[in-house]
Amino acid sequence: MTEGRRLPPLQILADSIRFLFGRFPTFLRLAALPILLLGLAFVMPKILASSGQASSTGLLFVAFTSILVISYVLSLISFTTAWHRVVIDGRSRLRLGRSEWRYLGYSLLLLVGLLVAQFIGVSLAGAVPAMAGKVAVALAPLLLVFFLAVRVMLVLPAAAAGQALSLVDAWDLARGNSLRLIGLFAVILVSWWLLALAGQMLATATDISSPWYLAIRGAEMAVGILYWGLTVTAMSLCYRWLVSPR
């Protein structure tokens, strides 16, 4: 596969924000089920824990959690691939077919890589005496896997669009744009992390019985959903730019 032209990261970021909010009703329609399931995940454990059926609460919680997790993952994959297609070619139908299962497989592969890198980093950091050394050793595997993931992540929008793009093809497609891709998604990731950290600090300082606590948690969930949409939009625009440059 030939090398694509150079990506403009700032333009991609600006276009992603405009596209997301320009098609926001469609985004909300596609995201309705995972948002509902995420809300249930937040409120139902409290309902089960406060129920009078003390002997069956544990079993109910396990059954509910298992069904909820499976339903949420499948609905999230269906929504995410549908939003990829909206950005790439305008199609917006929710489905759960071969493209979605391929997308799930690639996503799990990248996730497992990140988890293994985190485990290796934390394990190696324990043998380093200095704090600065611990941080460096813990982050090094994560940064390496992040670089590798960014280089091959274009398999995800390709899978959503039903295109046959291998990991090797995705690596070649991103050639010459590694730093641009890393910079773009690092900005998105770090800005989300800072907002999430601020929300967590506010929630920790707020009484759990206060209505403000629910408002803060709701705002955290909304920010997470928006940043998920922004990430998927940016990934799709990068893929569209490199595969079919205009």
N, C-alpha and C positions, 0 to 999 in steps of 0.2 A: 504494500500500500504506500502511496506517495505521501510525502510530508505535506501537511496542510499549511495554509498561510498563517501569519502571525496573529495571535489573538490580541484584541485591545481590552485588557481587564477592566479598566474604568468604564468603558462603554458597555461591556457585558453586564457589569454590576448595575449601571444606571438603567439599561434596557430591561434587566430582570425586575427591578423595582417597578418600573412603569408597566411592564406586562402583567405582573402579579396584581397590582391594584387596578389596572385597566380591565382585567378579566375577573375581578374579585367575586362577583355573583356566581360565575362558573366554578371558581375555586371552592367557594363555600358549599355549593351543591355537591361537588365531588367529594369534599371532605366531611360531609354531614355524618356519615356512619362512624368513621374513626373518632370524630369529635364526641359523638354520643357515647361510644364505648369508653373513651378516655374519661368522660365525666362520670360514667358508672363506676369505673375503677376507683375514682376518688371518693364517691359517696357510699357505695354499697358495703364496703368493709365496716364502715361505721354503723350502718343499719344492722348488719349481721351480728356485730359485736354487742350491740345494745338490745338484741332480741332476747326474749325470755326463754328460748329453747337452748339452754346452756349445754345440754348433752350433745346436741347435734350441730352446734355452731361451728365447731372445728371442721366437721365433714362438709357442711354447707360451704364454708369458706374455701376449702380446697377445691371442691367441685366448681364453684362459681369462678374462682381464679383461673382454673384450667380452661374452662370454656371461654372466659373473657379474653385470656391471652391469645388463644388460637384465633378467635374471632377478630380481635384487634389486629393481629399481624396480617391476616388475610385481607381485611378491609383496608389496612394501610397500604399493602402492596397494590391492591386494585386501584385505590385512589392515586397513589404515586405514579404508577404507570400511565393511568389515564391523563394525569396532569402533564407528564412528559409528552404525551401525544398531542395534547392541546398546544403546547409550545412548539413542537416540531412540525406538525402538519395540520393542526386544527381539529383533529378528531377528539371527542370528549366522552366516548361511551365507556362506562364502567364494565369490566369483565374480569374473569378469572380463568385464563386459558394458558396455552403453552408459553406465550411471552411472559406472563406473570410468574410462572414457575421458574423460568430461566432467570428472570430478574431476582427472584427470591434466592436462587442458588448462588448467583454472583454476590448478592448482598451478604449472605451468610459467610461466604468465602472471605470477603473483605473484613467483616466483623470478627471472625475467628482470628484472622491475622492480627488485628489490633489488640484483641484480648491476649493472644499469645505473647505479643511484643510487650504488653503491659506487665504480664506475669514474669517474663524474663527480666525486664528492667527492674522491677521491684525486688526480685530474688537476688540479682547481682548487686543492687544498691545496698543490701544488708551487709555485704562484706566490705563496704567502703567506710572508713572512719569519719572523714570530714563531711559536713552537711552539704557543702557545695558539690563535692564529689558524688554524694548520694543522688542529688538532683540531676546532675549531668548523666550519670549512669542509668538512672531510671527513665530519663527522657530520650536517650539516644536510640533505643530500639523503636520507641513510638514514632519518633521523627523519621526514621528510616522507612517504617511501614507506611506512614502517612505519605511520604514521597512516592513509594511504590503504588499505593492506592490511588493517588491523584493521577499517576501516569496511566493507569488502566481503567479508571472509573467511567470512561466513556462507553464501556460495554453496557452500562446500565441504561442510559437513554436509547442506545441502539437496540437492546433487548426489548424495551418498552415499545419501540416503534416497529418491532418485528423484523429487524435487520440482523443478518448473520455477521456479527463482529466478534472475533476471538480476542482473547487477552493480548495475544501478540499483535494483532491488528490495531487494538486500542493503544498499545504502547507505541507503535509506529505513528499512529494518527496524532499523538500528543508530542511527537518529537519536535524539538525547537520551541516548545511552549511550556516546558516544565515549570520554570520559575514564574511565568505568568499565571498558570493554573494554581500553583502553590500559593502565590500572593493573593489571588482572588478568593480562594476558599479559606485561606487563613484569616483574611479580613472578616468574612462572614462568620467563621467559627469563633473568633476571638470576641467580636462584637456581641454575638449571642451569649457567649460565656460570661461576659461582663454584666449583661442585663440579667441573666439567670442568677449570678452571684448576688447582685443587688436585691433581687426578689427574695432570695433565700435569706439574706440578712434581715430584710424587712419582716419576713414571716417569722423568723426566730425571735425578733423583738416584739412581736404582737401576740397578745393573748389568744389562745386557740379558740376560746369561746366568743371572741369578738367577731362581729360581721365583717370587720376589715380583714380578718384572717382569710375568710373565704374569697373576698375581693382580690387580695394579693395572690392567692393560689390560682384564681381564675385568670388574672392578668398574666401570671407565669405560663399557664397553659396556652393562652392566646399568643403570647410572644413565641413560644416554642413552635406552634403550628405555623405562624407566619414565617419564621426562619426556615422551617422545613420546606415550605413552599418556595421561599427565595432560593434555597440551595438547589432544589430540583429544577427551578426555572433557569438558574445560571448554568447548571450542568447541561440542560437541554439546549440552551442557546450556544454554548461552547461546541457541542456536538454538531448543531446545525451549521454553525459558522465554518467549522473545519471540513465537514463533509460536503456542504453545498455553499461555498463562499459566493457572496454577491458582490 
